[in-house]
């Protein structure tokens, strides 16, 4: 993931891994909290219910729309998401859980 965070532009072969990296926080938190693996749709819906501190849901929402064919990966990339900060927020959420 660090290499995806340093991209100056999104090449065709980076689109899918980039969208996956954006959605990773949703999948990780959902799986950790529920001890089951769910779809991207279910994981993102779950994030909106629990609202993890520090996690920016806007890029996650747009990445999900991209996975569903409603936009392009470049739409998410233009947001300039800090992948490291997103990952850190997901880890902090997990560590804070009892």
C-alpha positions as CSV (number, residue, x, y, z in Angstrom):
1,X,0.0,0.0,0.0
2,X,2.8,2.6,0.6
3,X,3.5,2.7,-3.1
4,X,-0.1,3.4,-3.9
5,X,0.0,6.4,-1.5
6,X,2.9,7.9,-3.4
7,X,1.4,7.8,-6.9
8,X,1.4,11.1,-8.8
9,X,-1.0,9.7,-11.4
10,X,-3.2,6.6,-11.6
11,X,-2.2,4.2,-14.3
12,X,-4.6,1.7,-15.8
13,X,-2.9,-1.2,-13.9
14,X,-3.1,0.7,-10.6
15,X,-6.9,1.4,-10.7
16,X,-8.2,-1.8,-9.2
17,X,-5.5,-2.1,-6.4
18,X,-6.1,1.6,-5.5
19,X,-9.9,1.1,-5.1
20,X,-9.2,-2.1,-3.1
21,X,-6.8,-0.1,-0.8
22,X,-9.5,2.6,-0.2
23,X,-12.1,-0.1,0.6
24,X,-9.7,-2.0,2.8
25,X,-10.5,0.0,6.0
26,X,-14.2,-0.9,5.6
27,X,-13.6,-4.6,5.1
28,X,-11.0,-4.8,7.9
29,X,-13.3,-3.0,10.5
30,X,-16.4,-4.9,9.5
31,X,-14.6,-8.3,9.6
32,X,-12.9,-7.5,12.9
33,X,-16.0,-6.2,14.6
34,X,-18.3,-9.0,13.3
35,X,-16.0,-11.9,13.0
36,X,-17.3,-12.6,9.5
37,X,-16.4,-11.5,6.0
38,X,-19.0,-9.4,4.3
39,X,-19.3,-7.7,0.9
40,X,-18.0,-4.2,0.3
41,X,-21.6,-2.9,0.3
42,X,-22.2,-4.5,3.8
43,X,-18.9,-3.2,5.1
44,X,-19.4,0.3,4.0
45,X,-23.0,0.4,5.3
46,X,-21.6,-0.8,8.6
47,X,-19.1,2.0,8.7
48,X,-21.9,4.5,8.3
49,X,-23.7,3.0,11.3
50,X,-20.6,3.0,13.6
51,X,-18.7,6.1,12.3
52,X,-15.2,5.2,13.3
53,X,-13.2,8.2,14.6
54,X,-10.8,9.7,12.1
55,X,-11.9,7.6,9.2
56,X,-12.9,9.6,6.1
57,X,-16.0,7.9,4.7
58,X,-16.3,10.0,1.5
59,X,-13.5,8.3,-0.4
60,X,-14.8,4.9,0.8
61,X,-18.2,5.8,-0.5
62,X,-16.9,6.9,-3.9
63,X,-14.6,3.8,-4.1
64,X,-17.7,1.6,-3.5
65,X,-19.5,3.5,-6.3
66,X,-16.5,2.7,-8.6
67,X,-16.6,-1.0,-7.7
68,X,-20.3,-0.9,-8.6
69,X,-19.5,0.8,-12.0
70,X,-20.9,4.2,-11.1
71,X,-17.7,6.2,-11.4
72,X,-14.0,5.8,-12.2
73,X,-11.0,5.2,-10.0
74,X,-9.7,8.6,-11.0
75,X,-12.7,10.2,-9.3
76,X,-11.4,8.7,-6.0
77,X,-7.8,9.4,-6.8
78,X,-8.5,13.1,-7.3
79,X,-9.6,13.4,-3.6
80,X,-5.9,12.9,-2.6
81,X,-6.8,10.4,0.1
82,X,-4.1,9.8,2.7
83,X,-4.1,6.0,2.6
84,X,-1.8,5.8,5.6
85,X,-4.1,7.9,7.7
86,X,-7.1,5.8,6.6
87,X,-5.2,2.6,7.6
88,X,-4.1,4.2,10.9
89,X,-7.7,5.1,11.7
90,X,-8.9,1.6,11.0
91,X,-6.2,0.1,13.3
92,X,-7.0,2.6,16.1
93,X,-10.6,1.5,15.9
94,X,-9.6,-2.1,16.2
95,X,-7.3,-1.5,19.1
96,X,-9.9,0.5,20.9
97,X,-12.4,-2.4,20.8
98,X,-12.8,-4.5,24.0
